[in-house]
Amino acid sequence: MLKRAIPGKDGNKYVPFDERSGERSIVFFTRDLSGNGLMKIYDKVSEVLEGRVAVKLHTGEPEGPNIIPRPWVRELLESRLPDAAIVETNTYYEGGRYTTEQHRETLKTNGWTFCPVDITDEDGVAALPVNGGKWFEEMHVGKNLLNYDSLLVLTHFKGHALGGFGGSNKNIGIGCADGRIGKKEIHTPAGTDNTWGIAEEELMERMSESSKSVIDHFGSHICFINTMRNMSVSCDCEGAGAEPVVTPDVGILASLDILAVDNACMDMIYNLPEGGGKALIERVESRHGLRQLSYMKELGMGNDRYTLIDIDNGDTEITAAEAVKDITPVWKPDIYNVFWGRNKKK
């Protein structure tokens, strides 16, 4: 059921780490962008996974260039999770994943053929309660999601046309909502045909409430990994039409806290040397995407303060700024100027 509510504010304002309050969560970090790096950081958070494990990742539109490399995922599953399944849902927009039949063809095109892929809304929907939400009392997800005991949220961190950025929150908040009911509840004002009529702070809040329903369902048996690689301002929903990548690769982060891991990624983007995060910051702030972070905190979904552990250097504690201090900007003037000229007014 949809409630009447008023959106929050300041989704375009970044709050520096030193201005936050509250407890800290642990976030692990590696610069090793490889299958081996993914397995190393997985091992830091995987103790919470038990029983039948689902892996939620964005499998992408046909020929999408920026999704998590399939060999990395295959290596992880074969080595650590041989009985796991990837879980997805059909899309709300018409495209290569709009129907189950189209979706399965796209999975073949994109190479997701080495393990089971459960399109969880193929057989219908289920409703999960949204505890403490101001927009929803329940959120509709793919029915088959409830067949799993644990959830690994494996996310390609990047920009997003509506959400500003797509981290773990977007991956499950949009990605677990079913393609016809749940996604409509998030994106479309009730009683209208304005498909994408929800935006800015309200969209971030609705998305986060959807995400909370999934987190509450899995309880202590959920963990989050964000890969900061090929970070176009475009989501993987845009496939081959994604904007050029002008943000440098950073590494892989993992946590048991969804807010901490998404906030740590954004902190790294804001701290990239020589304005390396400029394009992604503009995308996030113009969509008021930072409201994802502040609303997750209001909902009690996690902590926006964290201890960042560098697993490449003896599990030492570092800051987000230290993690990215020597990363070289992707200054490709011809590509960057095309991007900036096309997007600065959007």
Long-range contacts (C-beta under 8 A, 24 or more apart in sequence): 1-136, 1-137, 1-138, 2-135, 2-136, 2-185, 2-190, 3-133, 3-134, 3-135, 3-136, 3-137, 5-134, 5-135, 5-205, 7-200, 7-201, 7-202, 7-205, 7-291, 8-201, 8-205, 8-291, 8-294, 8-295, 8-298, 9-201, 10-290, 10-291, 10-294, 11-164, 11-200, 11-201, 11-204, 11-287, 11-288, 11-289, 11-290, 11-291, 11-292, 11-294, 12-285, 12-286, 12-288, 12-290, 13-285, 13-290, 14-266, 14-270, 14-281, 14-285, 14-290, 15-290, 15-293, 15-294, 15-304, 17-267, 17-305, 17-319, 17-320, 20-304, 20-305, 21-305, 22-297, 22-303, 22-304, 22-305, 23-303, 23-305, 24-260, 24-303, 24-305, 24-306, 24-307, 25-255, 25-256, 25-257, 25-259, 25-260, 25-302, 25-303, 25-305, 25-306, 25-307, 26-255, 26-256, 26-257, 26-260, 26-306, 26-307, 26-309, 27-253, 27-254, 27-255, 27-257, 27-260, 27-261, 27-264, 27-306, 27-307, 27-308, 27-309, 28-253, 28-254, 28-255, 28-309, 28-311, 29-251, 29-252, 29-253, 29-264, 29-308, 29-309, 29-310, 29-311, 29-312, 29-318, 29-323, 30-251, 30-252, 30-310, 30-311, 30-312, 31-250, 31-251, 31-312, 31-323, 32-251, 32-252, 32-312, 33-227, 33-229, 33-249, 33-251, 33-252, 34-72, 35-69, 35-71, 35-72, 35-75, 35-76, 36-75, 37-251, 37-252, 38-72, 38-73, 38-75, 38-76, 38-225, 38-227, 38-252, 39-75, 39-76, 39-79, 39-80, 40-311, 41-225, 41-252, 41-253, 41-254, 41-311, 42-76, 42-80, 42-152, 42-225, 42-254, 43-80, 44-254, 44-309, 44-311, 45-223, 45-224, 45-225, 45-254, 45-255, 45-256, 46-80, 46-152, 46-223, 48-150, 48-220, 48-221, 48-222, 48-223, 48-256, 49-81, 49-150, 49-152, 49-221, 49-223, 50-149, 50-150, 50-221, 51-148, 51-149, 51-150, 51-221, 52-83, 52-84, 52-147, 52-148, 52-149, 52-150, 53-81, 53-83, 53-84, 53-85, 53-148, 53-149, 53-150, 53-151, 53-152, 54-84, 54-85, 54-86, 54-87, 54-118, 54-145, 54-148, 54-150, 54-151, 54-152, 55-81, 55-84, 55-85, 55-86, 55-87, 55-151, 55-152, 55-154, 56-86, 56-87, 56-88, 56-151, 56-152, 56-153, 56-154, 56-171, 56-172, 56-175, 56-176, 57-86, 57-88, 57-154, 57-155, 57-156, 57-171, 58-88, 58-155, 58-156, 58-166, 58-171, 58-175, 58-235, 58-236, 58-237, 59-86, 59-88, 59-97, 59-106, 59-107, 59-110, 59-112, 59-117, 60-106, 60-110, 60-236, 60-239, 61-95, 61-96, 61-97, 61-106, 61-236, 61-237, 61-238, 61-239, 61-240, 62-96, 62-106, 62-109, 62-110, 62-239, 62-240, 63-109, 63-110, 63-239, 63-240, 64-110, 64-236, 64-238, 64-239, 64-240, 64-242, 65-230, 65-240, 65-242, 66-156, 66-158, 66-229, 66-230, 66-231, 66-232, 66-234, 66-236, 66-242, 66-245, 67-110, 67-156, 67-236, 68-154, 68-156, 68-227, 68-229, 70-110, 70-111, 70-112, 70-114, 73-154, 74-114, 74-115, 77-114, 77-115, 78-114, 81-152, 84-115, 84-152, 85-115, 85-116, 85-117, 85-118, 85-148, 86-112, 86-115, 86-116, 86-117, 86-118, 87-117, 87-118, 87-120, 87-142, 87-144, 87-145, 87-148, 87-151, 87-176, 88-117, 88-118, 88-119, 88-120, 88-175, 89-119, 89-120, 89-121, 89-141, 89-142, 89-175, 89-176, 89-177, 89-178, 89-179, 89-182, 89-183, 90-119, 90-121, 90-122, 90-178, 90-179, 90-180, 91-179, 91-183, 91-237, 92-179, 92-180, 92-183, 92-184, 92-187, 92-195, 93-195, 93-237, 95-237, 95-239, 96-239, 98-179, 118-144, 118-147, 119-144, 120-144, 120-145, 120-176, 120-178, 121-178, 121-179, 121-180, 125-178, 125-180, 125-181, 125-182, 128-213, 128-214, 128-216, 128-217, 129-213, 129-216, 130-209, 130-210, 130-212, 130-213, 131-212, 131-213, 131-216, 132-212, 132-299, 132-300, 133-209, 133-212, 133-299, 134-205, 134-209, 135-202, 135-205, 135-206, 135-209, 136-185, 136-206, 136-209, 136-210, 136-213, 138-213, 139-177, 139-182, 139-185, 139-209, 139-210, 139-213, 140-177, 140-178, 140-181, 140-182, 140-185, 141-176, 141-177, 141-178, 141-182, 141-213, 141-214, 142-176, 142-178, 143-178, 145-176, 145-214, 145-217, 146-217, 149-221, 150-218, 150-221, 150-222, 151-214, 151-218, 151-221, 151-222, 151-223, 152-222, 152-223, 152-225, 153-222, 153-223, 153-224, 153-225, 153-258, 154-225, 154-227, 155-224, 155-225, 155-226, 155-227, 156-227, 156-229, 156-230, 156-236, 157-226, 157-227, 157-228, 157-231, 157-262, 157-265, 158-230, 158-231, 158-232, 158-233, 158-234, 158-235, 158-236, 159-231, 159-232, 159-233, 159-234, 159-235, 159-243, 159-279, 159-280, 159-283, 159-284, 160-234, 160-235, 160-237, 160-283, 160-287, 160-289, 161-234, 161-235, 161-237, 161-238, 161-287, 162-187, 162-196, 162-199, 162-203, 162-287, 163-203, 163-204, 163-207, 163-235, 163-287, 163-289, 163-292, 164-204, 164-283, 164-284, 164-285, 164-286, 164-287, 164-288, 164-289, 164-290, 164-292, 165-262, 165-265, 165-266, 165-280, 165-283, 165-284, 165-289, 165-292, 166-235, 166-236, 167-226, 167-261, 167-262, 167-265, 167-266, 167-292, 168-211, 168-224, 168-226, 168-258, 168-261, 168-262, 169-207, 169-208, 169-211, 169-258, 169-259, 169-262, 169-292, 169-296, 170-207, 170-211, 170-235, 170-292, 172-210, 172-211, 172-214, 172-215, 173-207, 173-208, 173-209, 173-210, 173-211, 173-214, 174-207, 174-210, 176-210, 176-211, 176-214, 177-210, 182-210, 185-210, 186-210, 199-287, 199-288, 200-287, 200-288, 200-291, 201-288, 201-291, 201-295, 204-288, 204-289, 204-291, 204-292, 204-295, 205-291, 205-295, 207-292, 208-292, 208-295, 208-296, 208-299, 208-301, 209-299, 211-258, 211-296, 211-301, 212-296, 212-299, 212-301, 215-258, 215-301, 222-256, 223-254, 223-255, 223-256, 224-254, 224-255, 224-256, 224-257, 224-258, 224-261, 225-252, 225-253, 225-254, 225-261, 226-252, 226-253, 226-254, 226-261, 226-262, 226-265, 227-252, 228-252, 228-253, 228-265, 228-268, 231-280, 233-279, 233-280, 233-282, 233-283, 233-339, 233-343, 243-339, 243-342, 243-343, 244-332, 244-335, 244-336, 244-338, 244-339, 245-330, 246-279, 246-330, 246-332, 246-335, 246-336, 246-339, 247-272, 247-276, 247-277, 247-279, 247-280, 247-330, 248-272, 248-276, 248-327, 248-328, 248-329, 248-330, 249-327, 250-323, 250-324, 250-327, 251-323, 255-306, 257-302, 257-303, 257-306, 258-296, 258-301, 258-302, 259-293, 259-296, 259-297, 259-301, 259-302, 259-303, 259-304, 260-302, 260-303, 260-304, 260-305, 260-306, 262-292, 262-293, 262-296, 263-293, 263-304, 263-306, 264-306, 264-308, 264-320, 266-290, 266-293, 267-320, 267-321, 268-320, 268-323, 268-324, 270-320, 271-320, 271-321, 271-323, 271-324, 271-325, 272-324, 272-327, 272-329, 273-324, 273-325, 273-326, 273-327, 273-328, 273-329, 274-329, 274-331, 275-329, 276-324, 276-327, 276-328, 276-329, 276-330, 279-336, 279-339, 279-340, 279-343, 282-343, 282-344, 283-343, 286-346
